Amino acid sequence: MTKSQDEATAGGSGEVKVDAAVRVYPGTPQEVYGFVVEDFGSDAGEAVDIGEHHIVDAARRWAVRLADGSLVFVDDDDLVSID
């Protein structure tokens, strides 16, 4: 289940929003730091299946620029803001 933007907060008081500093994949060996650069919100869409053929998964809500300069796309459950 995903949270609304108002509910997407990080184990502190920080809100996940554009320009927020975040931890991506928190609590896992893949944890990295970055900044949110885009919130696709409801534009993230849904998965597409035509008949028995899976065409594409739903897009991720958040675009995050990582400290190393790369870009990742994640959902609410994959990040928390840094206070």
C-alpha angles and dihedrals in degrees: 000000000000126000128232117251090258091054097044101100133146124241084280136044097287118116121220105239141130111305092018118136108239145179111230119211091006118205094017132102087252094059112141137166130239149130128268109245100175140017111204092184112172090357088075087089130190139290116277124224124171110196106310093338118101106213104177143340121241114281119254119256102225131051110204127189107214126217090257090057097254123127126231132182116217143165129239094271092056098062147040129192122246116234 
